[in-house]
């Protein structure tokens, strides 16, 4: 089994969980905060989109979020709260779907570019080769997707208040 097939399976599972955990939620629910220092669902989704955009850059494809949108969700950015600027929930979901489709299409093309050096001048890069970037960002994707279940539960629990 080659690396592309492994990455494809991981991203497919993660995208399926994103769809499941966001289904039926609203933008207002996406910016709800847990009662301790943590990220809201909107920030997690935007953060995922930023780093999927980084992978698109590795594959020489265009990002799905604008530079201004990405700045809201990079590591170290101020938290997204109901009072702060945020990208619309539906826009983030669309960017994730589009980015996912582009990454899967690239992976399914049986790319020989996996072992190529990471393209120079990328906004975000995490390894010397495209495969190294995919390996780290596949883990990163899974880590943050795992945060969505509790954030969905928060949103659903607030509906009854």
C-alpha positions in Angstrom: 0.0 0.0 0.0 1.5 3.4 -0.9 1.5 6.5 1.2 -1.2 8.2 -0.9 -3.7 5.4 -0.2 -3.0 5.7 3.5 -3.5 9.5 3.6 -6.6 9.2 1.5 -8.2 6.8 4.0 -7.3 9.1 6.9 -8.8 12.2 5.3 -11.9 10.3 4.2 -12.6 9.2 7.8 -11.9 12.7 9.1 -14.1 14.4 6.5 -16.9 11.9 7.4 -16.6 12.9 11.0 -16.7 16.6 10.2 -19.9 16.1 8.3 -21.4 14.0 11.1 -20.4 16.3 14.0 -21.6 19.6 12.2 -24.8 18.3 10.8 -27.8 20.5 11.7 -25.7 23.1 13.6 -25.9 26.8 13.1 -23.3 29.5 13.0 -24.3 30.8 16.4 -23.8 27.3 17.8 -20.4 27.0 16.2 -19.0 29.9 18.2 -20.2 28.6 21.7 -17.4 28.4 24.2 -16.8 25.6 26.7 -16.6 26.8 30.3 -12.8 26.6 30.3 -10.0 27.8 28.0 -10.7 25.9 24.7 -11.4 26.5 21.1 -15.0 26.8 19.7 -16.1 24.6 16.8 -15.9 27.5 14.4 -12.2 28.0 15.3 -11.5 24.3 15.0 -13.1 24.1 11.5 -11.3 27.2 10.4 -8.0 25.9 11.7 -8.6 22.6 9.8 -9.3 24.5 6.6 -6.1 26.6 7.1 -3.9 23.5 7.3 -5.7 21.7 4.5 -5.0 24.8 2.5 -1.3 24.3 3.4 -1.6 20.8 1.9 -3.2 22.2 -1.2 -0.1 24.5 -1.5 2.1 21.4 -1.3 0.3 20.0 -4.2 0.4 23.3 -6.1 -3.3 23.9 -5.8 -5.1 27.1 -4.7 -6.2 27.6 -1.1 -9.9 27.7 -0.4 -9.8 30.4 2.3 -8.6 33.9 1.6 -5.5 35.3 3.4 -7.7 37.4 5.7 -9.8 34.4 6.6 -6.7 32.2 7.3 -5.3 34.8 9.7 -8.3 34.3 12.0 -7.5 30.6 12.4 -3.8 30.2 12.5 -2.1 28.9 15.7 -1.9 31.7 18.2 -4.7 33.8 16.7 -7.1 35.3 19.3 -10.0 33.0 20.1 -13.2 33.1 18.1 -16.1 34.1 20.4 -19.7 35.2 19.7 -18.5 38.8 20.0 -15.5 38.4 17.6 -15.2 38.3 13.9 -15.5 34.8 12.5 -16.0 33.3 9.1 -19.5 32.0 8.5 -20.0 28.4 9.6 -21.4 27.4 6.2 -18.4 29.0 4.4 -16.0 27.0 6.6 -17.8 23.8 5.8 -17.8 24.5 2.1 -14.1 25.3 2.2 -13.4 22.0 4.0 -15.5 20.0 1.4 -13.8 21.7 -1.5 -10.3 21.3 -0.1 -11.0 17.7 0.8 -12.2 16.9 -2.7 -9.1 18.5 -4.2 -6.8 16.7 -1.9 -8.5 13.3 -2.5 -8.4 13.8 -6.3 -4.7 14.6 -6.1 -4.0 11.5 -3.9 -6.1 9.3 -6.2 -4.0 10.4 -9.2 -1.2 8.2 -7.8 1.1 11.2 -7.5 4.7 10.8 -8.0 5.2 14.2 -6.3 4.9 12.7 -2.8 8.7 12.5 -2.5 9.4 15.9 -4.1 10.7 18.7 -2.0 8.1 20.9 -0.5 7.5 23.8 -2.9 9.4 27.0 -1.8 7.6 30.0 -0.5 4.6 28.3 1.1 2.8 30.2 3.8 2.9 27.1 6.0 5.2 24.1 5.6 6.1 21.3 8.0 8.5 19.0 6.3 11.2 18.8 3.6 9.0 16.7 1.3 5.3 16.7 0.3 4.9 13.3 2.1 6.3 14.7 5.3 3.8 17.6 5.2 1.0 15.1 4.5 2.1 12.9 7.4 2.2 15.7 10.0 -1.0 17.4 8.7 -2.9 14.1 8.5 -2.2 13.7 12.2 -3.1 17.3 12.8 -6.4 16.9 11.0 -7.2 13.8 13.1 -6.3 15.6 16.4 -8.6 18.5 15.7 -11.5 16.4 14.2 -11.5 14.6 17.6 -12.4 17.8 19.3 -15.6 18.2 17.4 -17.7 15.6 19.3 -17.7 17.6 22.6 -18.3 20.8 20.8 -21.4 19.3 19.1 -22.6 18.1 22.5 -22.1 21.7 23.8 -24.2 23.1 21.0 -27.0 20.5 21.4 -27.1 20.9 25.2 -27.7 24.7 24.8 -30.7 24.0 22.6 -32.6 22.9 25.7 -31.9 25.9 27.8 
